[in-house]
Amino acid sequence: MTAVYIQDETELDSLLLTEPLLVVDCTATWCGPCKLIAPLIDKLAVEYSNRVKVFKLDLDANQPVAKRFGIRSIPAVMFFEQGKLAQTIVGVKTYEEFSSTLDKYLV
């Protein structure tokens, strides 16, 4: 099981309305560092599957989303709580960094 891709901003918006906690990995096919964290994001999707929705978003296909959330460099992993952007982690990080950030919102 891997994190699935959000197709567009409309899908993102409907997820923000319905999911209490959402993780979105902003990525692109040409982005080397994005490939490094991809397995970590997939692992998050599996380990937290019953509590959190984890998705990927191709920024090349979704420029408006990058603008809307001020994403200037990728990989950028956004954490949304109750539809609001709570935190963004930019760059290559460890699995522990992503999971401990997620744990903060799972109280």
Backbone as JSON Lines, residues from 0, in Angstrom:
{"i":0,"aa":"M","n":[0.84,-1.19,0.0],"ca":[0.0,0.0,0.0],"c":[0.89,1.26,0.0]}
{"i":1,"aa":"T","n":[0.55,2.2,-0.84],"ca":[1.32,3.43,-0.89],"c":[0.38,4.63,-0.8]}
{"i":2,"aa":"A","n":[0.96,5.78,-0.51],"ca":[0.17,7.0,-0.48],"c":[-0.3,7.29,-1.92]}
{"i":3,"aa":"V","n":[-1.57,7.57,-2.08],"ca":[-2.09,7.82,-3.43],"c":[-2.01,9.31,-3.77]}
{"i":4,"aa":"Y","n":[-2.06,9.58,-5.05],"ca":[-1.97,10.96,-5.52],"c":[-3.33,11.65,-5.51]}
{"i":5,"aa":"I","n":[-3.34,12.88,-5.03],"ca":[-4.51,13.75,-5.16],"c":[-4.44,14.29,-6.58]}
{"i":6,"aa":"Q","n":[-5.55,14.24,-7.3],"ca":[-5.55,14.64,-8.7],"c":[-5.52,16.16,-8.9]}
{"i":7,"aa":"D","n":[-6.28,16.89,-8.1],"ca":[-6.35,18.34,-8.31],"c":[-6.8,19.08,-7.05]}
{"i":8,"aa":"E","n":[-6.88,20.39,-7.17],"ca":[-7.22,21.24,-6.03],"c":[-8.63,20.96,-5.52]}
{"i":9,"aa":"T","n":[-9.54,20.62,-6.41],"ca":[-10.92,20.3,-6.02],"c":[-10.94,19.1,-5.08]}
{"i":10,"aa":"E","n":[-10.17,18.07,-5.44],"ca":[-10.09,16.88,-4.59],"c":[-9.46,17.22,-3.24]}
{"i":11,"aa":"L","n":[-8.41,18.05,-3.27],"ca":[-7.76,18.47,-2.04],"c":[-8.76,19.19,-1.14]}
{"i":12,"aa":"D","n":[-9.52,20.11,-1.72],"ca":[-10.49,20.87,-0.95],"c":[-11.54,19.98,-0.29]}
{"i":13,"aa":"S","n":[-12.01,18.97,-1.03],"ca":[-13.02,18.09,-0.43],"c":[-12.41,17.25,0.69]}
{"i":14,"aa":"L","n":[-11.15,16.86,0.55],"ca":[-10.47,16.13,1.63],"c":[-10.29,17.01,2.86]}
{"i":15,"aa":"L","n":[-9.96,18.27,2.63],"ca":[-9.77,19.2,3.75],"c":[-11.07,19.39,4.53]}
{"i":16,"aa":"L","n":[-12.2,19.3,3.84],"ca":[-13.49,19.43,4.49],"c":[-13.87,18.2,5.3]}
{"i":17,"aa":"T","n":[-13.42,17.02,4.85],"ca":[-13.9,15.79,5.46],"c":[-12.91,15.1,6.4]}
{"i":18,"aa":"E","n":[-11.62,15.35,6.22],"ca":[-10.61,14.64,7.03],"c":[-10.11,15.51,8.18]}
{"i":19,"aa":"P","n":[-10.2,14.99,9.41],"ca":[-9.71,15.77,10.56],"c":[-8.19,15.96,10.53]}
{"i":20,"aa":"L","n":[-7.5,14.97,9.97],"ca":[-6.04,15.06,9.89],"c":[-5.6,14.55,8.53]}
{"i":21,"aa":"L","n":[-4.78,15.36,7.87],"ca":[-4.4,15.05,6.49],"c":[-2.92,15.39,6.29]}
{"i":22,"aa":"V","n":[-2.2,14.47,5.64],"ca":[-0.79,14.72,5.31],"c":[-0.67,14.73,3.79]}
{"i":23,"aa":"V","n":[-0.07,15.78,3.25],"ca":[0.1,15.89,1.81],"c":[1.56,16.12,1.47]}
{"i":24,"aa":"D","n":[2.14,15.17,0.75],"ca":[3.52,15.27,0.31],"c":[3.54,15.92,-1.07]}
{"i":25,"aa":"C","n":[4.05,17.15,-1.13],"ca":[4.14,17.86,-2.41],"c":[5.42,17.42,-3.11]}
{"i":26,"aa":"T","n":[5.25,16.9,-4.31],"ca":[6.36,16.26,-4.99],"c":[6.33,16.57,-6.49]}
{"i":27,"aa":"A","n":[7.32,16.07,-7.21],"ca":[7.35,16.2,-8.67],"c":[8.21,15.06,-9.21]}
{"i":28,"aa":"T","n":[7.9,14.62,-10.42],"ca":[8.59,13.46,-10.99],"c":[10.09,13.71,-11.18]}
{"i":29,"aa":"W","n":[10.48,14.95,-11.44],"ca":[11.89,15.27,-11.71],"c":[12.69,15.53,-10.44]}
{"i":30,"aa":"C","n":[12.04,15.54,-9.3],"ca":[12.66,15.96,-8.03],"c":[13.37,14.79,-7.34]}
{"i":31,"aa":"G","n":[14.7,14.82,-7.35],"ca":[15.5,13.76,-6.72],"c":[15.23,13.57,-5.23]}
{"i":32,"aa":"P","n":[15.31,14.66,-4.44],"ca":[15.05,14.55,-3.01],"c":[13.64,14.0,-2.71]}
{"i":33,"aa":"C","n":[12.69,14.31,-3.58],"ca":[11.32,13.8,-3.4],"c":[11.31,12.27,-3.45]}
{"i":34,"aa":"K","n":[12.13,11.73,-4.34],"ca":[12.21,10.27,-4.46],"c":[12.79,9.64,-3.2]}
{"i":35,"aa":"L","n":[13.66,10.37,-2.52],"ca":[14.26,9.86,-1.28],"c":[13.23,9.73,-0.16]}
{"i":36,"aa":"I","n":[12.31,10.68,-0.07],"ca":[11.34,10.6,1.02],"c":[10.07,9.82,0.63]}
{"i":37,"aa":"A","n":[9.89,9.53,-0.65],"ca":[8.69,8.8,-1.1],"c":[8.42,7.52,-0.29]}
{"i":38,"aa":"P","n":[9.45,6.66,-0.06],"ca":[9.18,5.45,0.73],"c":[8.77,5.76,2.17]}
{"i":39,"aa":"L","n":[9.27,6.88,2.71],"ca":[8.92,7.27,4.09],"c":[7.46,7.69,4.16]}
{"i":40,"aa":"I","n":[7.02,8.41,3.13],"ca":[5.62,8.85,3.08],"c":[4.71,7.63,2.92]}
{"i":41,"aa":"D","n":[5.14,6.68,2.09],"ca":[4.37,5.45,1.93],"c":[4.29,4.68,3.25]}
{"i":42,"aa":"K","n":[5.39,4.69,3.99],"ca":[5.41,4.01,5.29],"c":[4.43,4.69,6.26]}
{"i":43,"aa":"L","n":[4.41,6.03,6.24],"ca":[3.45,6.78,7.06],"c":[2.03,6.36,6.71]}
{"i":44,"aa":"A","n":[1.76,6.28,5.41],"ca":[0.42,5.93,4.93],"c":[-0.01,4.57,5.48]}
{"i":45,"aa":"V","n":[0.94,3.64,5.53],"ca":[0.64,2.29,6.02],"c":[0.49,2.29,7.55]}
{"i":46,"aa":"E","n":[1.47,2.85,8.24],"ca":[1.48,2.78,9.7],"c":[0.37,3.57,10.36]}
{"i":47,"aa":"Y","n":[-0.07,4.63,9.71],"ca":[-1.11,5.47,10.3],"c":[-2.45,5.32,9.58]}
{"i":48,"aa":"S","n":[-2.56,4.28,8.76],"ca":[-3.71,4.14,7.86],"c":[-5.07,4.23,8.55]}
{"i":49,"aa":"N","n":[-5.17,3.76,9.78],"ca":[-6.47,3.79,10.44],"c":[-6.75,5.11,11.15]}
{"i":50,"aa":"R","n":[-5.77,6.02,11.17],"ca":[-5.97,7.28,11.9],"c":[-5.8,8.54,11.06]}
{"i":51,"aa":"V","n":[-5.0,8.44,10.0],"ca":[-4.65,9.63,9.21],"c":[-4.68,9.29,7.73]}
{"i":52,"aa":"K","n":[-5.12,10.26,6.91],"ca":[-5.05,10.08,5.46],"c":[-3.75,10.72,4.97]}
{"i":53,"aa":"V","n":[-2.96,9.94,4.23],"ca":[-1.69,10.44,3.7],"c":[-1.75,10.4,2.18]}
{"i":54,"aa":"F","n":[-1.45,11.54,1.56],"ca":[-1.52,11.65,0.11],"c":[-0.25,12.27,-0.46]}
{"i":55,"aa":"K","n":[-0.1,12.13,-1.77],"ca":[0.95,12.84,-2.5],"c":[0.27,13.77,-3.49]}
{"i":56,"aa":"L","n":[0.98,14.82,-3.85],"ca":[0.42,15.79,-4.79],"c":[1.53,16.21,-5.75]}
{"i":57,"aa":"D","n":[1.31,16.01,-7.04],"ca":[2.28,16.42,-8.05],"c":[2.12,17.91,-8.29]}
{"i":58,"aa":"L","n":[3.13,18.67,-7.87],"ca":[3.01,20.13,-7.97],"c":[3.09,20.64,-9.4]}
{"i":59,"aa":"D","n":[3.73,19.88,-10.29],"ca":[3.78,20.31,-11.69],"c":[2.36,20.38,-12.26]}
{"i":60,"aa":"A","n":[1.51,19.46,-11.82],"ca":[0.14,19.42,-12.31],"c":[-0.79,20.29,-11.48]}
{"i":61,"aa":"N","n":[-0.27,20.82,-10.37],"ca":[-1.12,21.58,-9.44],"c":[-0.45,22.86,-8.95]}
{"i":62,"aa":"Q","n":[-0.04,23.69,-9.92],"ca":[0.62,24.95,-9.59],"c":[-0.19,25.83,-8.63]}
{"i":63,"aa":"P","n":[-1.52,25.92,-8.8],"ca":[-2.31,26.78,-7.9],"c":[-2.18,26.36,-6.43]}
{"i":64,"aa":"V","n":[-2.03,25.07,-6.19],"ca":[-1.89,24.59,-4.81],"c":[-0.57,25.08,-4.21]}
{"i":65,"aa":"A","n":[0.49,25.04,-5.01],"ca":[1.8,25.53,-4.55],"c":[1.71,27.0,-4.19]}
{"i":66,"aa":"K","n":[1.04,27.77,-5.05],"ca":[0.87,29.21,-4.78],"c":[0.06,29.43,-3.52]}
{"i":67,"aa":"R","n":[-1.04,28.72,-3.42],"ca":[-1.98,28.89,-2.31],"c":[-1.32,28.65,-0.96]}
{"i":68,"aa":"F","n":[-0.43,27.66,-0.88],"ca":[0.19,27.33,0.4],"c":[1.64,27.82,0.5]}
{"i":69,"aa":"G","n":[2.06,28.63,-0.47],"ca":[3.39,29.24,-0.42],"c":[4.54,28.26,-0.5]}
{"i":70,"aa":"I","n":[4.38,27.21,-1.29],"ca":[5.44,26.22,-1.42],"c":[6.43,26.65,-2.49]}
{"i":71,"aa":"R","n":[7.68,26.86,-2.07],"ca":[8.7,27.33,-3.0],"c":[9.74,26.26,-3.3]}
{"i":72,"aa":"S","n":[9.87,25.3,-2.4],"ca":[10.82,24.21,-2.68],"c":[10.22,22.89,-2.22]}
{"i":73,"aa":"I","n":[10.62,21.84,-2.93],"ca":[10.1,20.52,-2.61],"c":[11.27,19.57,-2.37]}
{"i":74,"aa":"P","n":[11.07,18.47,-1.65],"ca":[9.8,18.03,-1.1],"c":[9.31,18.93,0.04]}
{"i":75,"aa":"A","n":[8.0,19.08,0.1],"ca":[7.35,19.79,1.19],"c":[6.17,18.93,1.64]}
{"i":76,"aa":"V","n":[6.18,18.58,2.9],"ca":[5.11,17.75,3.45],"c":[4.24,18.61,4.34]}
{"i":77,"aa":"M","n":[2.97,18.75,3.93],"ca":[2.04,19.6,4.66],"c":[1.17,18.76,5.59]}
{"i":78,"aa":"F","n":[0.98,19.27,6.8],"ca":[0.13,18.62,7.79],"c":[-1.08,19.52,8.02]}
{"i":79,"aa":"F","n":[-2.26,18.99,7.76],"ca":[-3.49,19.75,7.94],"c":[-4.27,19.2,9.11]}
{"i":80,"aa":"E","n":[-4.76,20.1,9.95],"ca":[-5.59,19.71,11.08],"c":[-6.92,20.44,10.94]}
{"i":81,"aa":"Q","n":[-8.01,19.7,10.92],"ca":[-9.35,20.28,10.75],"c":[-9.41,21.24,9.56]}
{"i":82,"aa":"G","n":[-8.77,20.85,8.45],"ca":[-8.84,21.65,7.23],"c":[-7.89,22.82,7.16]}
{"i":83,"aa":"K","n":[-7.14,23.07,8.23],"ca":[-6.21,24.2,8.25],"c":[-4.77,23.68,8.22]}
{"i":84,"aa":"L","n":[-3.92,24.39,7.48],"ca":[-2.51,24.01,7.43],"c":[-1.89,24.25,8.8]}
{"i":85,"aa":"A","n":[-1.42,23.17,9.42],"ca":[-0.84,23.28,10.77],"c":[0.67,23.4,10.71]}
{"i":86,"aa":"Q","n":[1.3,22.71,9.74],"ca":[2.76,22.7,9.67],"c":[3.2,22.21,8.3]}
{"i":87,"aa":"T","n":[4.36,22.71,7.85],"ca":[4.96,22.22,6.61],"c":[6.42,21.88,6.9]}
{"i":88,"aa":"I","n":[6.82,20.67,6.53],"ca":[8.22,20.27,6.67],"c":[8.83,20.25,5.27]}
{"i":89,"aa":"V","n":[9.86,21.06,5.08],"ca":[10.49,21.17,3.76],"c":[11.84,20.45,3.77]}
{"i":90,"aa":"G","n":[12.1,19.72,2.71],"ca":[13.39,19.06,2.57],"c":[13.35,17.59,2.96]}
{"i":91,"aa":"V","n":[14.5,16.94,2.81],"ca":[14.62,15.53,3.14],"c":[14.81,15.39,4.65]}
{"i":92,"aa":"K","n":[13.9,14.67,5.29],"ca":[13.96,14.45,6.74],"c":[13.88,12.96,7.01]}
{"i":93,"aa":"T","n":[14.06,12.6,8.28],"ca":[13.98,11.19,8.66],"c":[12.52,10.79,8.85]}
{"i":94,"aa":"Y","n":[12.3,9.49,8.82],"ca":[10.95,8.99,9.08],"c":[10.46,9.44,10.46]}
{"i":95,"aa":"E","n":[11.37,9.41,11.44],"ca":[11.02,9.79,12.81],"c":[10.53,11.24,12.87]}
{"i":96,"aa":"E","n":[11.13,12.09,12.06],"ca":[10.72,13.49,12.06],"c":[9.29,13.65,11.56]}
{"i":97,"aa":"F","n":[8.97,12.91,10.49],"ca":[7.6,12.96,9.97],"c":[6.61,12.34,10.95]}
{"i":98,"aa":"S","n":[6.96,11.18,11.52],"ca":[6.03,10.49,12.4],"c":[5.83,11.23,13.72]}
{"i":99,"aa":"S","n":[6.91,11.83,14.25],"ca":[6.74,12.55,15.52],"c":[5.92,13.82,15.3]}
{"i":100,"aa":"T","n":[6.05,14.44,14.13],"ca":[5.21,15.6,13.82],"c":[3.75,15.16,13.78]}
{"i":101,"aa":"L","n":[3.5,14.04,13.14],"ca":[2.14,13.52,13.05],"c":[1.59,13.18,14.43]}
{"i":102,"aa":"D","n":[2.43,12.59,15.26],"ca":[2.0,12.2,16.62],"c":[1.53,13.41,17.44]}
{"i":103,"aa":"K","n":[2.13,14.58,17.18],"ca":[1.73,15.8,17.89],"c":[0.25,16.1,17.69]}
{"i":104,"aa":"Y","n":[-0.26,15.78,16.49],"ca":[-1.65,16.11,16.17],"c":[-2.61,14.99,16.52]}
{"i":105,"aa":"L","n":[-2.06,13.84,16.89],"ca":[-2.9,12.7,17.26],"c":[-3.02,12.6,18.77]}
{"i":106,"aa":"V","n":[-3.78,13.5,19.35],"ca":[-3.94,13.43,20.81],"c":[-5.32,12.94,21.17]}
